Amino acid sequence: MPKLYVASESDIKEGRVTDVYFERASEVIKKSGLDKVSVAMEAHAYSLPAGYEWAILGGIEEMAYILDGKPIDVYAMEEGTIFRMMEPIVRLEGNYASFGQMESSVLGILRHSTSIATKAARCKLAAGDKTLLFFGIRCVHPTIAPMVDRSAFIGGCDAVSNVLGAKMMGEKPVGTMPHAMIITFGDQVKAWKAFDELMPPEVPRITLCDTWFDERVEALLAAESLGDRLYGVRLDTPSSRRGNMRKIVMETKWTLKLLGHENVKIFVSGGVDEADIKELMDLVDGFGVGTSIAFPPSVDIALDIVEVNGQPRSKKGKLPGRKQVYRCDMFHDTVVPWTKELEACPKCNRPVKPLLKPLIKQGKIVADLPTVREIREKVILQLKALSKLPTFEPEPVFL
């Protein structure tokens, strides 16, 4: 028996990671002679976490992989797209009996990746041009750490610390040093100097400055010990002893500048969330964020039948019929029936583009899947556009 409680890729692709009621539903449907019934199912979020007006779509590449080879058609928004409540983000079309057991895995991938990417994007929006690093793999089971890294990165984090996660994305891992190294040496200066002497030159000399002494004292000690080779200091003060972090950073920054070390950058980590980023961004050069991105508020994505054999049909509380979402460059979204084409935004009369595009046709992936860096760049461009909008309406227009 395996020693880790994890599903293999084949377990997921073959539909063994599923709720038992989907297995039972497929059996009942087949034995009732309804296995040829064709359905259209749309994924959507009918609500978002408190305070959220939008989410970042994640998980499309992995979803495409597990559905590749199934006798279905799939339409989807591109990964990294900002979407609103009630908008269809993915649509699956085919005989329900042939793919119904995949619902749990499809939703798990979309919901988890989207939730992480969305929280990362909110942190990046708060950080602006300041560096945002993801240090959160210690918060999750190691088997899903690369997925969490990928979702955080496409959401806007500038880099991740996980060696494997970075490698799988074709990126370089980024990090500083742990308290364990300093404690092992028993002396901050000895630890910092050993790091400086032994690490290759391309690794920035960023010292961890809160192990034993006051942050200001350790930061100044690091600056005096490494001189011009010191790139920055990281303050990772535990929340249990933090006090007023803004005052701690301000005091450290003031002292370094006063004594001729104004070029030393300051990075903050340790329980940082988007509210902390907003409070500190005028003083800090970069942030390390872990738990708040790795364990974000969940974006509640559901998958529901909206058509059966070409006829609109849905449960109560859901809008029946296949749909398309059109968007203009002012981020006005309009939802229309799939058969209706839209050329101009009903709000501002600007040209619009459809967001749902073919992903899988007759069981084969037909879309060109972008790299993680391309997805991240798409997200960053959208965040910049959002920041310039006078308002953002959380629901689309329905025509």
NUGUVO-262121 format. One record per residue: x, y, z of N, C-alpha, C in turn. Coordinates in steps of 0.2 Angstrom, whole numbers, padded with zeros to 4 digits, always signed. Example, Ala and Ser with C-alpha at 12.3 -4.5 7.8 and 13.67 -1.06 7.14 Angstrom:
+0066-0028+0039+0062-0022+0039+0066-0016+0039;+0064-0011+0035+0068-0005+0036+0064+0000+0039;
END
This chain:
+0004-0006+0000+0000+0000+0000+0004+0006+0000;+0002+0012-0004+0006+0018-0004+0007+0021+0004;+0012+0024+0005+0013+0027+0011+0011+0034+0012;+0009+0037+0007+0006+0044+0007-0001+0044+0004;-0005+0047+0007-0013+0047+0005-0014+0052+0000;-0011+0050-0006-0012+0055-0012-0015+0051-0018;-0018+0054-0022-0020+0051-0028-0015+0052-0034;-0015+0047-0038-0010+0047-0044-0014+0051-0050;-0010+0053-0055-0013+0056-0061-0018+0051-0064;-0016+0045-0064-0021+0040-0067-0027+0039-0063;-0027+0040-0056-0033+0039-0052-0037+0045-0054;-0034+0051-0055-0038+0057-0057-0041+0057-0064;-0037+0055-0069-0039+0055-0076-0045+0050-0077;-0044+0044-0073-0049+0039-0074-0055+0040-0070;-0056+0045-0066-0062+0046-0063-0063+0043-0056;-0057+0040-0053-0058+0037-0047-0058+0042-0041;-0056+0048-0042-0056+0053-0037-0063+0057-0038;-0068+0054-0035-0075+0056-0036-0079+0055-0030;-0084+0059-0029-0089+0057-0024-0093+0051-0026;-0095+0047-0022-0098+0041-0023-0105+0042-0027;-0108+0047-0025-0115+0048-0028-0114+0050-0036;-0108+0052-0038-0108+0053-0046-0107+0046-0049;-0104+0041-0045-0103+0034-0048-0110+0031-0048;-0114+0032-0043-0121+0029-0043-0125+0032-0048;-0124+0039-0049-0128+0042-0054-0127+0040-0061;-0120+0039-0062-0119+0036-0069-0121+0029-0070;-0121+0025-0065-0124+0018-0065-0131+0018-0067;-0135+0022-0063-0142+0023-0064-0144+0025-0071;-0140+0031-0073-0142+0033-0080-0141+0028-0085;-0135+0025-0085-0133+0020-0090-0139+0014-0090;-0140+0011-0084-0145+0006-0084-0152+0008-0085;-0153+0015-0085-0160+0017-0087-0160+0019-0095;-0155+0018-0098-0155+0019-0105-0154+0026-0107;-0152+0030-0102-0151+0037-0104-0143+0039-0105;-0139+0034-0106-0132+0036-0107-0130+0040-0113;-0135+0041-0118-0134+0045-0124-0137+0052-0123;-0139+0053-0117-0142+0060-0116-0136+0065-0116;-0137+0070-0120-0132+0075-0120-0133+0081-0116;-0128+0084-0112-0129+0089-0108-0124+0095-0109;-0126+0101-0107-0121+0106-0106-0120+0108-0099;-0114+0108-0096-0113+0110-0089-0109+0116-0089;-0111+0121-0085-0107+0127-0084-0104+0128-0077;-0098+0130-0077-0095+0131-0070-0095+0139-0069;-0097+0141-0063-0098+0148-0061-0097+0149-0054;-0096+0155-0052-0096+0157-0045-0102+0161-0044;-0107+0159-0040-0113+0163-0039-0112+0168-0033;-0107+0167-0030-0105+0172-0024-0097+0172-0024;-0094+0177-0021-0087+0177-0019-0086+0179-0012;-0080+0178-0010-0079+0179-0003-0080+0186-0001;-0082+0187+0006-0083+0194+0008-0078+0199+0006;-0080+0205+0003-0076+0210+0001-0073+0209-0006;-0074+0203-0009-0071+0202-0016-0076+0204-0021;-0074+0208-0026-0078+0210-0032-0076+0205-0038;-0071+0202-0038-0068+0198-0044-0064+0192-0042;-0062+0188-0046-0058+0182-0045-0054+0181-0051;-0048+0178-0050-0043+0176-0055-0044+0168-0057;-0046+0167-0063-0047+0160-0065-0040+0156-0065;-0040+0151-0062-0034+0146-0061-0036+0139-0063;-0031+0135-0064-0032+0128-0065-0035+0125-0072;-0035+0130-0077-0037+0128-0084-0033+0122-0087;-0026+0123-0086-0021+0119-0089-0022+0112-0086;-0023+0111-0080-0024+0105-0077-0030+0102-0078;-0035+0106-0078-0042+0103-0080-0042+0100-0087;-0039+0104-0092-0038+0102-0099-0035+0095-0099;-0030+0094-0095-0026+0088-0095-0030+0082-0093;-0034+0083-0087-0038+0077-0085-0044+0076-0089;-0046+0080-0093-0052+0079-0098-0050+0077-0105;-0043+0078-0106-0041+0076-0113-0042+0069-0114;-0045+0067-0120-0047+0060-0121-0054+0058-0120;-0057+0062-0116-0065+0061-0115-0069+0063-0121;-0074+0060-0122-0078+0062-0128-0083+0068-0127;-0079+0074-0126-0083+0080-0124-0080+0086-0127;-0084+0091-0128-0081+0098-0130-0081+0102-0123;-0076+0106-0123-0075+0111-0117-0073+0118-0120;-0077+0123-0117-0076+0130-0119-0074+0133-0112;-0069+0137-0112-0067+0140-0106-0064+0147-0107;-0064+0151-0102-0061+0158-0102-0053+0156-0101;-0049+0160-0104-0042+0159-0103-0039+0159-0096;-0035+0155-0094-0032+0155-0087-0029+0162-0086;-0030+0164-0080-0028+0171-0078-0033+0176-0079;-0039+0175-0082-0044+0180-0083-0048+0182-0077;-0048+0188-0076-0053+0191-0071-0060+0189-0072;-0064+0187-0068-0071+0185-0069-0075+0188-0063;-0081+0188-0064-0086+0191-0059-0091+0185-0057;-0095+0187-0052-0100+0182-0050-0105+0181-0056;-0107+0175-0056-0113+0173-0060-0111+0172-0067;-0104+0173-0069-0102+0172-0076-0100+0165-0077;-0102+0162-0083-0099+0155-0084-0092+0156-0086;-0088+0152-0083-0080+0152-0084-0078+0146-0088;-0082+0140-0087-0080+0134-0091-0087+0131-0093;-0087+0128-0099-0093+0124-0101-0091+0117-0103;-0094+0112-0101-0093+0105-0103-0099+0103-0107;-0098+0100-0113-0103+0097-0117-0102+0090-0119;-0107+0086-0118-0106+0079-0120-0111+0074-0116;-0111+0068-0117-0115+0063-0114-0113+0063-0107;-0118+0064-0102-0116+0065-0095-0113+0059-0092;-0115+0053-0095-0113+0047-0092-0105+0046-0094;-0103+0050-0099-0096+0049-0101-0091+0053-0097;-0094+0058-0093-0089+0063-0090-0092+0065-0083;-0097+0063-0081-0100+0065-0074-0096+0064-0068;-0092+0058-0069-0088+0056-0063-0082+0061-0062;-0081+0065-0067-0075+0070-0067-0077+0076-0063;-0083+0077-0061-0085+0083-0058-0082+0085-0052;-0081+0081-0048-0077+0082-0041-0070+0085-0043;-0066+0081-0047-0059+0083-0049-0059+0090-0053;-0064+0091-0057-0064+0097-0061-0065+0103-0056;-0070+0102-0052-0071+0108-0047-0066+0109-0042;-0063+0103-0040-0057+0104-0035-0051+0108-0038;-0050+0106-0044-0044+0110-0048-0046+0117-0049;-0052+0118-0052-0053+0125-0053-0054+0129-0047;-0057+0127-0042-0059+0130-0036-0052+0132-0032;-0048+0127-0031-0042+0127-0027-0037+0132-0030;-0036+0131-0037-0031+0135-0040-0034+0143-0041;-0040+0143-0042-0043+0150-0042-0043+0154-0036;-0044+0150-0030-0044+0154-0024-0037+0156-0022;-0032+0152-0024-0025+0154-0022-0023+0160-0027;-0024+0159-0033-0022+0164-0038-0026+0171-0036;-0032+0171-0034-0036+0177-0033-0033+0180-0027;-0031+0176-0021-0028+0180-0016-0021+0182-0017;-0017+0179-0021-0011+0181-0023-0011+0188-0027;-0017+0188-0032-0018+0194-0036-0020+0200-0031;-0024+0199-0026-0026+0204-0021-0019+0207-0018;-0015+0202-0016-0009+0204-0012-0004+0208-0017;-0004+0206-0023+0000+0210-0028-0003+0216-0030;-0009+0217-0030-0013+0223-0031-0011+0228-0026;-0011+0226-0019-0009+0230-0014-0002+0232-0014;+0003+0227-0016+0010+0228-0016+0012+0233-0022;+0008+0233-0027+0010+0237-0033+0017+0235-0036;+0022+0239-0036+0028+0238-0039+0033+0235-0034;+0031+0234-0028+0035+0231-0023+0036+0223-0024;+0041+0220-0022+0042+0213-0023+0038+0209-0019;+0035+0204-0022+0030+0199-0018+0032+0192-0019;+0035+0189-0014+0037+0182-0014+0033+0177-0011;+0032+0171-0013+0028+0166-0010+0032+0161-0006;+0031+0161+0000+0035+0156+0005+0030+0151+0008;+0024+0149+0005+0019+0146+0008+0019+0138+0008;+0024+0135+0005+0023+0128+0004+0023+0124+0011;+0026+0127+0016+0026+0123+0023+0019+0123+0026;+0014+0127+0022+0007+0127+0025+0003+0121+0022;+0005+0118+0017+0001+0113+0013+0005+0106+0012;+0001+0101+0011+0004+0094+0009+0009+0095+0004;+0015+0092+0005+0020+0093+0000+0018+0090-0007;+0013+0086-0008+0012+0083-0015+0008+0088-0019;+0005+0093-0016+0002+0098-0020+0006+0105-0019;+0011+0105-0016+0015+0111-0016+0017+0114-0023;+0019+0111-0028+0020+0114-0034+0014+0117-0037;+0008+0114-0036+0002+0117-0039+0000+0124-0035;+0001+0124-0029+0000+0130-0025+0005+0135-0027;+0012+0133-0028+0017+0138-0031+0014+0141-0038;+0012+0136-0042+0010+0139-0049+0004+0144-0048;-0001+0142-0044-0007+0146-0043-0005+0153-0040;+0000+0153-0035+0002+0159-0032+0006+0164-0037;+0010+0160-0042+0014+0164-0046+0010+0167-0052;+0005+0163-0055+0001+0166-0060-0004+0172-0057;-0005+0171-0051-0009+0177-0048-0005+0183-0047;+0001+0183-0047+0005+0189-0047+0011+0189-0043;+0013+0184-0039+0019+0183-0035+0025+0184-0040;+0030+0187-0038+0036+0188-0042+0040+0182-0042;+0040+0178-0037+0044+0172-0037+0041+0167-0031;+0043+0161-0031+0042+0156-0026+0048+0153-0023;+0048+0151-0017+0054+0148-0014+0055+0141-0015;+0049+0137-0017+0050+0130-0017+0054+0128-0023;+0059+0124-0022+0064+0122-0027+0060+0118-0033;+0056+0113-0031+0053+0109-0036+0047+0113-0040;+0044+0117-0036+0038+0121-0039+0041+0126-0044;+0047+0129-0042+0050+0134-0047+0052+0130-0053;+0056+0124-0052+0058+0120-0058+0053+0118-0063;+0047+0116-0060+0042+0113-0064+0039+0119-0068;+0039+0125-0066+0037+0131-0070+0042+0134-0074;+0049+0132-0074+0054+0135-0078+0057+0141-0075;+0055+0142-0068+0058+0148-0065+0063+0146-0060;+0066+0151-0057+0071+0150-0052+0068+0152-0045;+0070+0147-0040+0067+0148-0033+0071+0154-0030;+0067+0158-0026+0070+0164-0023+0069+0163-0015;+0074+0165-0011+0073+0165-0004+0079+0168+0000;+0079+0168+0006+0084+0171+0010+0088+0166+0014;+0086+0166+0020+0089+0161+0025+0085+0160+0031;+0085+0154+0034+0080+0152+0039+0084+0154+0046;+0079+0154+0051+0082+0155+0058+0086+0149+0060;+0084+0143+0057+0088+0137+0059+0096+0138+0058;+0097+0141+0052+0104+0142+0051+0108+0146+0056;+0105+0152+0058+0108+0157+0062+0108+0153+0069;+0103+0150+0071+0103+0147+0078+0109+0141+0078;+0110+0138+0073+0115+0133+0072+0122+0136+0073;+0123+0141+0070+0129+0145+0071+0130+0148+0078;+0124+0149+0081+0125+0152+0088+0127+0160+0088;+0127+0163+0082+0130+0170+0082+0127+0172+0075;+0124+0178+0075+0121+0181+0069+0127+0182+0064;+0132+0186+0066+0137+0188+0062+0141+0183+0058;+0142+0177+0062+0146+0172+0059+0141+0168+0054;+0135+0168+0055+0130+0165+0051+0130+0169+0044;+0129+0176+0045+0128+0180+0039+0135+0180+0035;+0141+0180+0038+0147+0180+0035+0148+0173+0031;+0146+0168+0034+0147+0161+0031+0142+0161+0025;+0136+0164+0025+0132+0164+0020+0135+0168+0014;+0138+0174+0016+0141+0178+0011+0147+0175+0007;+0151+0171+0011+0157+0168+0009+0155+0162+0004;+0150+0158+0006+0149+0152+0002+0143+0152-0003;+0139+0157-0003+0134+0157-0008+0136+0160-0014;+0134+0158-0020+0136+0161-0027+0135+0168-0027;+0138+0172-0031+0137+0180-0031+0130+0182-0034;+0127+0177-0037+0120+0179-0040+0115+0179-0035;+0116+0176-0029+0111+0176-0023+0112+0182-0019;+0106+0186-0019+0107+0192-0015+0108+0191-0008;+0112+0195-0005+0114+0195+0002+0108+0198+0006;+0103+0195+0008+0098+0197+0012+0098+0193+0019;+0100+0197+0024+0100+0194+0030+0094+0194+0034;+0093+0189+0038+0087+0188+0043+0089+0191+0049;+0085+0196+0051+0088+0201+0057+0082+0202+0062;+0081+0196+0065+0076+0196+0071+0077+0190+0075;+0082+0187+0075+0083+0180+0079+0083+0181+0086;+0088+0186+0089+0089+0187+0096+0088+0194+0098;+0090+0198+0094+0091+0205+0096+0085+0209+0093;+0084+0216+0095+0080+0220+0092+0081+0221+0085;+0076+0221+0081+0076+0222+0073+0081+0227+0071;+0081+0233+0074+0085+0238+0072+0092+0237+0074;+0093+0234+0079+0100+0232+0081+0103+0227+0077;+0099+0222+0075+0102+0216+0071+0103+0219+0063;+0098+0223+0061+0099+0226+0054+0105+0230+0054;+0107+0234+0059+0113+0238+0059+0119+0234+0059;+0119+0229+0063+0124+0224+0064+0126+0221+0057;+0120+0219+0054+0121+0216+0047+0125+0221+0042;+0122+0227+0042+0125+0232+0038+0133+0233+0039;+0134+0233+0046+0141+0234+0048+0146+0228+0046;+0143+0222+0046+0146+0216+0045+0148+0215+0038;+0143+0216+0034+0144+0214+0027+0145+0220+0022;+0144+0226+0025+0146+0232+0021+0142+0233+0015;+0145+0235+0009+0142+0236+0003+0139+0229+0000;+0141+0224+0002+0138+0217+0000+0131+0216+0002;+0129+0219+0007+0122+0218+0010+0117+0221+0005;+0113+0217+0003+0107+0219-0002+0101+0222+0002;+0100+0218+0007+0094+0219+0011+0093+0215+0018;+0089+0217+0022+0087+0214+0028+0080+0211+0028;+0079+0206+0031+0072+0203+0031+0070+0203+0039;+0064+0206+0040+0061+0206+0047+0056+0201+0047;+0056+0195+0051+0051+0190+0051+0049+0189+0058;+0048+0195+0061+0045+0195+0068+0039+0191+0069;+0039+0186+0073+0033+0182+0074+0027+0186+0077;+0021+0185+0075+0015+0189+0076+0014+0189+0084;+0016+0184+0088+0015+0184+0095+0020+0189+0098;+0025+0192+0095+0029+0197+0098+0030+0203+0093;+0026+0204+0089+0026+0209+0084+0026+0216+0086;+0021+0217+0090+0019+0224+0092+0017+0228+0086;+0019+0234+0085+0017+0238+0080+0023+0238+0074;+0021+0234+0069+0026+0232+0064+0028+0238+0060;+0024+0243+0059+0025+0249+0055+0031+0253+0059;+0030+0253+0066+0035+0257+0069+0041+0254+0070;+0041+0247+0070+0048+0243+0070+0051+0244+0063;+0048+0244+0057+0051+0245+0051+0053+0252+0050;+0049+0257+0052+0051+0264+0052+0057+0265+0056;+0058+0263+0062+0064+0264+0066+0070+0260+0063;+0069+0254+0060+0075+0251+0057+0077+0255+0051;+0072+0257+0047+0074+0261+0041+0077+0268+0042;+0075+0271+0047+0078+0277+0050+0085+0277+0052;+0086+0271+0056+0093+0270+0059+0098+0269+0053;+0096+0264+0049+0100+0262+0043+0102+0268+0039;+0097+0272+0038+0098+0278+0033+0103+0283+0037;+0101+0284+0043+0105+0289+0048+0113+0288+0048;+0114+0281+0048+0121+0279+0049+0124+0277+0042;+0121+0279+0037+0125+0278+0030+0123+0272+0026;+0118+0269+0028+0116+0262+0025+0109+0263+0021;+0108+0269+0018+0101+0270+0015+0100+0265+0009;+0105+0262+0006+0104+0258+0001+0101+0251+0003;+0102+0249+0009+0099+0243+0012+0092+0242+0011;+0089+0237+0008+0082+0236+0007+0079+0232+0013;+0073+0234+0014+0069+0230+0019+0064+0226+0017;+0064+0220+0019+0059+0215+0017+0055+0212+0023;+0049+0211+0023+0045+0209+0029+0041+0203+0027;+0041+0198+0032+0038+0192+0031+0035+0190+0038;+0032+0184+0038+0029+0182+0045+0022+0184+0046;+0017+0180+0043+0010+0182+0045+0007+0188+0041;+0011+0189+0035+0009+0195+0031+0003+0194+0027;-0002+0198+0027-0008+0198+0023-0009+0204+0019;-0014+0205+0015-0014+0211+0010-0015+0217+0014;-0019+0217+0020-0020+0223+0024-0013+0225+0027;-0008+0220+0029-0002+0222+0031+0002+0225+0025;+0001+0223+0019+0005+0225+0014+0003+0233+0012;-0003+0234+0013-0006+0241+0012-0003+0246+0017;-0003+0243+0023+0000+0247+0029+0007+0249+0028;+0011+0244+0025+0018+0245+0025+0022+0246+0019;+0018+0247+0013+0021+0247+0007+0025+0253+0006;+0023+0259+0009+0027+0265+0008+0034+0265+0011;+0035+0260+0016+0041+0259+0020+0046+0253+0017;+0042+0248+0015+0045+0241+0013+0047+0240+0006;+0052+0237+0005+0054+0235-0002+0051+0229-0005;+0049+0224-0001+0047+0218-0003+0043+0214+0003;+0039+0209+0001+0036+0205+0006+0036+0198+0004;+0037+0194+0010+0036+0187+0009+0030+0185+0012;+0025+0182+0008+0019+0180+0010+0018+0172+0010;+0015+0169+0015+0014+0162+0015+0007+0160+0016;+0005+0159+0022-0001+0156+0024-0007+0160+0021;-0007+0166+0021-0013+0170+0018-0015+0168+0011;-0009+0167+0007-0010+0165+0000-0012+0157+0000;-0008+0153+0003-0009+0146+0003-0015+0144+0006;-0018+0147+0011-0025+0145+0013-0029+0151+0013;-0031+0153+0007-0035+0159+0005-0043+0158+0007;-0047+0163+0007-0054+0162+0007-0056+0158+0000;-0061+0154+0001-0062+0149-0005-0067+0153-0010;-0065+0153-0016-0070+0155-0022-0074+0149-0023;-0081+0150-0022-0085+0144-0022-0088+0143-0029;-0084+0139-0033-0086+0137-0040-0091+0131-0040;-0096+0131-0044-0101+0126-0044-0101+0124-0052;-0103+0118-0053-0104+0115-0060-0111+0113-0061;-0115+0116-0065-0122+0114-0066-0124+0113-0073;-0129+0108-0074-0132+0107-0080-0136+0113-0082;-0135+0116-0088-0140+0121-0090-0143+0119-0097;-0142+0114-0100-0145+0111-0106-0145+0104-0106;-0151+0101-0108-0151+0094-0109-0154+0093-0116;-0150+0089-0120-0152+0088-0127-0154+0094-0131;-0150+0099-0130-0151+0105-0133-0156+0110-0131;-0160+0108-0126-0165+0112-0123-0163+0115-0116;-0164+0121-0115-0162+0124-0109-0166+0121-0103;-0162+0119-0098-0164+0116-0092-0159+0116-0086;-0161+0119-0080-0157+0119-0075-0161+0119-0068;-0158+0118-0063-0161+0118-0056-0163+0125-0054;-0167+0126-0049-0169+0132-0047-0162+0136-0044;-0162+0143-0045-0157+0147-0043-0151+0147-0048;-0152+0144-0054-0147+0144-0059-0150+0146-0065;-0146+0150-0070-0149+0152-0076-0148+0147-0081;-0154+0144-0084-0153+0139-0089-0151+0142-0096;-0148+0137-0100-0146+0139-0107-0138+0140-0107;-0135+0138-0113-0128+0140-0114-0127+0147-0114;-0121+0150-0112-0120+0157-0112-0113+0159-0114;-0113+0165-0116-0106+0168-0118-0105+0174-0114;-0099+0176-0113-0097+0182-0109-0093+0187-0114;-0096+0193-0115-0092+0198-0119-0089+0203-0114;-0083+0206-0116-0080+0211-0112-0077+0216-0116;-0078+0222-0114-0075+0228-0117-0068+0230-0113;-0064+0235-0116-0058+0236-0113-0059+0241-0106;-0065+0242-0104-0067+0245-0098-0069+0240-0093;-0068+0234-0095-0070+0228-0090-0078+0228-0089;-0082+0231-0093-0089+0230-0093-0090+0223-0096;-0094+0218-0092-0095+0212-0095-0103+0211-0096;-0104+0207-0101-0111+0206-0103-0112+0199-0105;-0117+0196-0102-0118+0189-0103-0124+0188-0107;-0124+0184-0112-0129+0183-0117-0130+0176-0119;-0136+0174-0121-0137+0167-0124-0131+0165-0129;-0129+0159-0129-0123+0157-0133-0124+0159-0140;-0130+0158-0143-0132+0159-0150-0132+0167-0152;-0132+0171-0147-0132+0178-0148-0126+0181-0148;-0124+0185-0154-0118+0188-0155-0118+0196-0152;-0113+0198-0150-0113+0205-0147-0107+0208-0150;-0108+0214-0153-0102+0218-0156-0100+0224-0152;-0104+0227-0148-0103+0233-0144-0105+0232-0137;-0102+0235-0132-0104+0235-0125-0110+0239-0124;-0116+0236-0121-0122+0240-0120-0121+0246-0115;-0116+0246-0112-0114+0252-0107-0111+0258-0110;-0105+0256-0114-0101+0261-0116-0100+0261-0124;-0103+0256-0127-0103+0256-0134-0096+0254-0137;-0091+0252-0133-0085+0250-0135-0085+0243-0138;-0080+0241-0142-0080+0235-0145-0079+0229-0140;-0082+0224-0141-0081+0218-0136-0078+0212-0139;-0076+0208-0134-0073+0201-0136-0076+0196-0132;-0077+0190-0135-0080+0184-0131-0074+0181-0127;-0076+0179-0121-0071+0176-0116-0071+0169-0116;-0077+0166-0118-0077+0158-0118-0074+0156-0125;-0069+0152-0125-0066+0150-0131-0065+0142-0131;-0065+0139-0137-0064+0132-0137-0058+0130-0134;-0058+0125-0129-0052+0122-0126-0051+0115-0128;-0057+0111-0128-0056+0104-0131-0062+0103-0135;-0060+0100-0141-0065+0098-0146-0065+0090-0147;-0070+0087-0147-0071+0080-0148-0065+0076-0144;-0064+0078-0138-0059+0075-0134-0052+0077-0135;-0050+0082-0139-0043+0084-0140-0043+0091-0138;-0037+0092-0135-0035+0099-0133-0034+0103-0140;-0038+0109-0141-0037+0112-0147-0034+0119-0146;-0034+0122-0139-0031+0128-0138-0024+0128-0137;-0020+0133-0138-0013+0134-0136-0013+0136-0129;-0010+0132-0125-0010+0133-0118-0004+0138-0116;-0005+0143-0113+0001+0148-0112+0005+0145-0106;+0011+0148-0106+0016+0147-0101+0014+0150-0094;+0016+0148-0089+0015+0151-0082+0016+0159-0082;+0022+0160-0085+0024+0167-0086+0020+0171-0090;+0017+0169-0095+0012+0172-0100+0006+0173-0096;+0004+0168-0092-0002+0169-0088-0002+0175-0083;+0004+0174-0080+0006+0180-0075+0006+0187-0078;+0009+0187-0083+0009+0194-0087+0002+0196-0089;-0002+0191-0090-0009+0193-0092-0013+0196-0086;-0012+0192-0080-0015+0195-0074-0012+0202-0072;-0006+0203-0072-0003+0209-0070-0006+0215-0075;-0006+0214-0081-0009+0219-0085-0017+0220-0083;-0020+0215-0081-0027+0216-0079-0027+0220-0073;-0023+0218-0068-0023+0222-0062-0021+0229-0063;-0017+0231-0067-0015+0238-0069-0021+0241-0072;-0024+0238-0076-0030+0241-0079-0036+0242-0074;-0037+0237-0069-0042+0238-0064-0040+0244-0059;-0034+0245-0058-0032+0250-0053-0033+0257-0056;-0034+0258-0063-0036+0264-0066-0043+0265-0067;-0047+0260-0066-0054+0261-0067-0058+0265-0061;-0062+0270-0063-0066+0273-0058-0070+0269-0054;-0073+0264-0056-0077+0259-0053-0077+0252-0056;-0079+0247-0052-0079+0241-0055-0085+0237-0052;-0090+0236-0056-0096+0233-0054-0095+0225-0054;-0097+0222-0048-0096+0215-0046-0100+0210-0050;-0106+0213-0054-0110+0208-0057-0110+0211-0065;-0111+0206-0069-0111+0208-0076-0118+0210-0078;-0119+0212-0084-0125+0214-0087-0128+0208-0091;-0134+0206-0090-0137+0200-0093-0142+0203-0099;-0141+0200-0105-0145+0202-0110-0149+0196-0113;
END
